[in-house]
Amino acid sequence: MDTEIFKSEEFSKVYQDNMVPGSKKVLNLILSYLEEKVNKQPFELAVDVGCGTGRSTRPLAEHFRKVIGIDISESQIHVARKCTPQENITYQISPAEKMPLEDASVDLINVDLAAHWFLADQFILEVNRVLKKRGCLAFHALHPKFALQYKNCSEKLTNICDEFLNNLYKHEDIIDIVSSLYQELFEALPFADKQRITDIPEIINLTPQELLGFFESSCMFQKFLTKDRAAATAFLQTVEKRIADAIGELSGDEILELHVKYFCVLACKS
């Protein structure tokens, strides 16, 4: 799969500045699952694989003695290091399929919005190698469909959102993996103790400009931008105008409700 976009400095900055925060509900679900399986606190080591700019790495810090963020992108890791104040977090440039970790050394492997980019068979073998006995794996992502609500124009806004995403999805080969809610990845896991939760709702409050920034932070939009900057820029401007037309005169202070759903796969090594 084409992962070159993640190595772009421009993408790393846009992603750090505009990507929505991870789900607190998902994090609490993961921690509760780990508490049940490990039964020992504080936890020792979490590894956030495909960590990007550290968006999903930093929230782990208060729950573990040590956290390691791993990503293939030097530019993502560079931003992550600059944006991470916690002293118990370190970052390493590494592929998910060959982690620089000792056998049976990890309590939790966390993967947020990234498992669909990995070579699944190799990654699963590596997970099995580095997890401790009773260590846990969690990978999670957003459903590839959102709803956007604001006063009496929610239907129009959701349709605009759908059209924007559908135009990008048709150019992206990983969308089928995400649309399946990681069904094949779940089935491929060699652990008897596993579960898949497919409907975890969250509401994210955004101004219109923050919403456009979120759209811009999508790797699919950034790929479009790389291929044809003029067309991608015009496309985003059209979306902005349609949102303004749907709402009416914009002050910029409007708070839109982005309704999203997360799904999560949890597994424990016996």
C-alpha positions in Angstrom: 0.0 0.0 0.0 1.1 3.5 -0.8 2.3 5.1 2.5 4.7 7.7 1.0 2.3 10.6 1.9 3.1 10.0 5.6 6.7 11.0 5.1 5.8 14.5 3.9 6.6 17.3 6.2 3.6 19.3 5.0 1.3 16.4 5.8 2.8 15.9 9.3 2.2 19.6 10.1 -1.4 19.6 8.8 -2.1 16.4 10.6 -0.8 17.6 13.9 -2.7 20.9 13.6 -6.0 19.7 12.4 -6.7 16.0 13.1 -9.5 15.5 15.7 -8.5 14.1 19.0 -8.8 10.4 19.7 -11.8 8.9 21.5 -11.7 9.0 25.3 -14.4 6.2 25.2 -12.1 4.0 23.2 -9.1 4.7 25.5 -11.2 3.8 28.6 -12.4 0.7 26.9 -8.8 -0.4 26.2 -7.6 0.4 29.7 -10.5 -1.5 31.3 -9.8 -4.5 29.1 -6.1 -4.4 30.0 -6.9 -4.1 33.7 -9.0 -7.2 33.5 -6.3 -9.2 31.7 -3.1 -8.0 33.3 -4.4 -7.3 36.8 -1.3 -5.2 37.7 -0.8 -1.5 37.9 0.8 0.7 37.0 1.3 -1.0 33.6 4.9 -1.3 32.4 5.1 -0.7 28.7 2.7 0.5 25.9 3.8 0.7 22.3 1.7 2.9 20.0 2.3 1.5 16.5 1.8 3.9 13.5 1.9 6.7 16.1 2.1 9.5 13.6 2.6 12.8 15.4 1.9 11.3 18.8 -1.9 12.1 18.9 -2.7 8.6 20.3 0.6 8.2 22.1 0.5 11.1 24.6 -2.8 10.0 26.3 -1.2 6.7 27.2 1.6 8.3 29.3 -0.2 8.6 32.6 -1.2 4.9 32.6 2.2 3.3 31.9 5.7 3.5 33.3 7.0 3.8 29.7 5.4 4.4 26.3 7.1 4.0 22.9 5.7 5.5 19.7 6.7 3.8 16.5 6.2 5.1 13.0 7.8 4.7 9.6 7.8 8.4 9.0 10.8 10.6 10.1 8.7 13.7 9.7 5.9 12.4 11.8 8.3 11.3 14.5 10.0 14.7 14.4 6.7 16.5 15.0 5.8 14.0 17.7 9.0 14.6 19.6 8.5 18.4 19.5 4.9 18.1 20.7 5.4 15.6 23.5 6.2 17.0 27.0 5.9 13.7 28.9 9.3 12.3 29.9 8.2 8.7 29.9 7.5 8.7 26.1 10.1 8.0 23.5 9.7 7.6 19.7 11.4 5.4 17.2 11.3 5.2 13.4 10.4 1.7 12.6 7.9 -0.3 10.4 5.0 -2.0 12.2 6.1 -5.4 10.9 9.6 -5.3 12.4 9.5 -3.5 15.8 12.8 -2.8 17.7 11.5 -4.6 20.8 12.5 -7.6 22.8 10.4 -10.8 22.8 7.6 -10.9 25.4 8.2 -7.3 26.6 5.0 -5.3 25.9 1.8 -5.0 28.0 -0.2 -3.1 25.3 0.2 -2.6 21.6 -2.1 0.2 20.6 -2.9 1.1 16.9 -5.1 4.1 16.1 -6.2 4.8 12.6 -3.3 2.8 11.2 -3.8 -0.9 11.1 -5.2 -0.8 7.6 -1.8 0.4 6.3 0.1 -2.6 7.7 1.1 -5.9 6.1 -1.4 -7.8 8.2 0.2 -11.3 8.3 3.7 -9.9 9.2 2.3 -7.5 11.7 0.3 -10.2 13.6 3.4 -12.4 13.8 5.3 -9.4 15.3 2.5 -8.7 17.7 2.6 -12.3 18.9 6.4 -12.0 19.4 6.6 -8.8 21.4 3.5 -9.2 23.7 4.0 -10.6 27.1 1.8 -13.4 28.3 -1.6 -11.8 29.0 -0.4 -8.7 27.0 -3.1 -7.0 25.0 -3.6 -5.7 21.5 -6.0 -2.8 20.6 -6.5 -1.4 17.1 -9.3 1.0 16.4 -10.4 3.5 13.8 -13.3 5.7 12.7 -16.3 4.5 10.6 -15.8 5.9 7.1 -19.1 7.8 7.3 -20.0 10.8 9.5 -23.1 13.0 10.3 -22.9 16.7 10.6 -25.5 18.6 12.7 -26.2 22.3 13.0 -29.7 23.8 13.7 -32.1 23.0 10.8 -29.5 22.3 8.1 -28.1 19.0 9.4 -29.3 17.0 6.4 -27.7 19.3 3.9 -24.4 19.4 5.9 -24.3 15.6 6.2 -24.9 15.2 2.5 -22.0 17.6 1.8 -19.8 15.6 4.2 -20.9 12.3 2.4 -20.1 13.7 -1.0 -16.7 15.0 0.1 -15.7 11.6 1.6 -17.1 9.5 -1.3 -15.1 11.6 -3.8 -11.9 10.8 -1.8 -12.7 7.2 -1.0 -12.9 6.1 -4.6 -9.2 6.8 -5.0 -8.1 4.9 -1.9 -7.6 1.1 -1.8 -7.6 0.8 2.0 -11.2 2.0 2.3 -12.6 -1.6 2.0 -10.6 -2.7 5.0 -11.9 0.2 7.0 -15.5 -0.2 5.7 -15.4 -3.9 6.9 -14.6 -2.6 10.4 -11.5 -4.7 10.4 -13.4 -7.9 10.1 -10.5 -9.8 8.3 -7.9 -8.5 10.7 -10.0 -9.6 13.6 -10.5 -13.1 12.1 -6.7 -13.4 11.4 -5.7 -12.8 15.0 -4.4 -16.1 16.5 -5.7 -15.3 20.0 -8.7 -17.1 21.4 -9.5 -14.2 23.7 -10.6 -11.4 21.3 -13.6 -9.1 20.7 -14.7 -6.5 18.2 -16.8 -3.6 19.2 -18.3 -1.9 16.1 -20.3 1.0 17.4 -18.7 3.5 19.8 -20.4 6.9 19.2 -18.7 10.3 19.8 -19.7 13.9 19.2 -16.9 16.3 18.2 -17.6 20.0 18.3 -16.0 22.0 15.5 -16.2 25.4 14.0 -16.6 25.4 10.2 -12.8 26.2 9.8 -11.9 23.4 12.2 -14.1 21.0 10.2 -12.3 22.0 6.9 -9.0 21.5 8.7 -10.1 18.0 9.7 -11.0 17.3 6.1 -7.6 18.7 5.0 -5.8 16.4 7.5 -7.1 13.3 5.8 -4.3 11.3 4.1 -6.6 10.9 1.1 -7.0 14.6 0.6 -3.3 15.1 1.0 -2.7 12.5 -1.7 -5.1 14.4 -3.9 -3.2 17.6 -3.1 0.1 16.0 -4.0 -1.2 14.8 -7.4 -3.1 17.9 -8.4 -2.7 20.9 -6.0 -5.0 23.2 -8.0 -7.8 20.7 -8.3 -7.6 19.6 -4.6 -7.6 23.3 -3.5 -10.6 24.1 -5.7 -12.4 21.0 -4.4 -11.9 22.1 -0.7 -13.0 25.6 -1.5 -16.2 24.3 -3.1 -16.9 22.3 0.0 -16.3 25.4 2.1 -18.7 27.4 0.0 -21.4 24.7 0.1 -21.1 24.6 3.9 -21.5 28.4 4.1 -24.5 28.3 1.7 -26.2 25.6 3.8 -25.7 27.4 7.1 -26.3 31.0 5.7 -24.1 33.9 6.6 -21.1 32.6 8.6 -19.6 34.4 11.6 -16.9 31.6 11.9 -18.0 31.0 15.6 -20.7 28.5 14.7 -20.3 25.2 16.5 -21.0 22.2 14.3 -21.6 18.7 15.8 -19.6 16.1 14.0 -21.2 12.7 14.9 -18.7 9.9 14.4 -18.5 6.2 15.4 -15.4 4.3 16.3 -14.8 0.6 16.1 -12.2 -1.3 18.2 -10.6 -4.8 18.1 -9.3 -6.0 21.4 -7.3 -9.2 21.9 -5.2 -10.9 24.7 -2.3 -13.2 24.3 -2.8 -16.4 26.4 
